[in-house]
Every structure is written in structure tokens, then in C-alpha cells.
Amino acid sequence: MIQAKNIHKYYGDLQVLNGVNLQINTGEIVSIVGASGAGKTTLLHILGTLDKASVKADSQLLINNTNITTLKDKALAKFRNEHIGFIFQFHQLLPEFTAIENVCLPAFIKGTKKTDAEKRAKELLDFLGLSHRYNHKPNELSGGEQQRVAVARALINNPELIFADEPSGNLDSESADNLHNLFFKLRDEFGQTFVIVTHNEDLANMADRKLVMVDGNIID
């Protein structure tokens, strides 16, 4: 699913990633942990194609056998939209839109017909226990409900790969536990691969593999 070789990232003279090598298999749930500043989020953004690695002759990033480093911006955006979903700590829901409208946005970007997008959005919201929240805006939802809407949005285009950055960092413990268990239910139901950056040790230890980052590299 993911093969990353010798991934570096510099911001000016600051080296954030120091030759990361990584392989993640289809259907795995992998957690990435480490102290603040270790490079976890930077790595997640590069793997998720939201950022680009610093150029090195022998660096490579393959996702689903596609060489990401060779894609131009338009092709990269299309690949991201069709194959990758994202879940962030602070939901990133648009406040002026309802739950179902927020979920549909990636499908509309893909060019999916409105009726088909809304049908799929309702299926996902039903699956996530939000059938009574279709027309509620984010400020009318609890933190846990907002995060589940964000999960539905990440799933709307049936991506093979989900990246989550501190997904339970803004939730109370019960909502966090529910979200953690949901990831495994989704993997079993839909077969997605999950890569999760987290400071939550419970979530990290639930994963199939826990990778530890120190000073811009994976040590475990």
C-alpha cells in the first residue's frame, strides 16, 4: 500500500525528516508516536500528499503502486481526492454547511452527481449513528458527532487509505474510545488502511503496529 524510501524534509536549514524508510501493508492500522517536534505530522502530510519531501536522488514514495513523486499538481490532487481520506484533530468542517453537505464535499470535487453523493453520505452517516443529524450544522453537534461527520467525509469517495492526525486529541475520553473502536470497525467493514499520528497511548497500542519517531526518523 505505502512504500517510502529515504524521505527527507528541510525547512531552510532545519532538517525535520532524516531519511525515513517505511512500508505499510493493505488493511493495516499503523500508529506513529513520538515527542512533539519528532516529525510525525510532517511525515503524515508527505505520505498523504499534502506536502512534498525535499528532493533526494534515491527518495521514493509509492502509494498503491503509483509513484507519487512523478505526479504533476493536477494529477496529484486527483489522486488524493480519489484514493486518500483525511481526519484531523479539529474536524475542519465548514460551519455554514450541514453535516450531509460537509460529507458530500469531496464527492462533489470528484464530480459525483449530487443525488449519488447524498445517497452515499446518508449511508455513511447512518452507519456512524448520525441519521438524525443530516441537516444539523457543526455548531449544533457535539465534539464526538463532529468528528464522526469528519470520518464520513473522509470515507465518501471510498478511499483505500485514511490518514488521521491526532483524531481524538480534542475529544473527551468516552468519545475518544468510541472513535478508536470505530477505526477498527471501519477497517473490518470496508478494508481501509489507516495511518494514525497520536499522543494517545491507548490508541497507539491498539494498532497492528506502533512506529516510534525520534529526531526525524523511525526507530521502531
C-alpha positions, 0 to 999 in steps of 0.5 A: 500500500505505502512504500517510502524510501529515504524521505527527507524534509528541510525547512531552510536549514532545519532538517525535520525528516532524516531519511525515513524508510517505511512500508505499510501493508493493505488493511493495516492500522499503523500508529506513529508516536513520538515527542512533539517536534519528532516529525510525525505530522510532517511525515503524515502530510508527505505520505498523504500528499499534502506536502512534498519531501525535499528532493533526494536522488534515491527518495521514493514514495509509492502509494498503491503502486503509483509513484507519487513523486512523478505526479504533476499538481493536477494529477496529484490532487486527483489522486488524493481526492480519489484514493486518500481520506483525511481526519484531523484533530479539529474536524475542519468542517465548514460551519455554514454547511450541514453535516450531509453537505460537509460529507458530500464535499469531496464527492462533489470535487470528484464530480459525483452527481449530487443525488449519488453523493447524498445517497452515499453520505446518508449511508455513511452517516447512518452507519456512524449513528448520525441519521438524525443529524443530516441537516444539523450544522457543526455548531449544533453537534457535539465534539464526538458527532463532529468528528464522526461527520469528519470520518464520513467525509473522509470515507465518501469517495471510498478511499483505500487509505485514511490518514488521521492526525491526532483524531481524538486529541480534542475529544473527551475520553468516552468519545475518544474510545468510541472513535478508536473502536470505530477505526477498527470497525471501519477497517473490518467493514470496508478494508481501509488502511489507516495511518494514525499520528497520536499522543494517545497511548491507548490508541497507539497500542491498539494498532497492528503496529506502533512506529516510534519517531525520534529526531526525524526518523523511525526507530521502531 
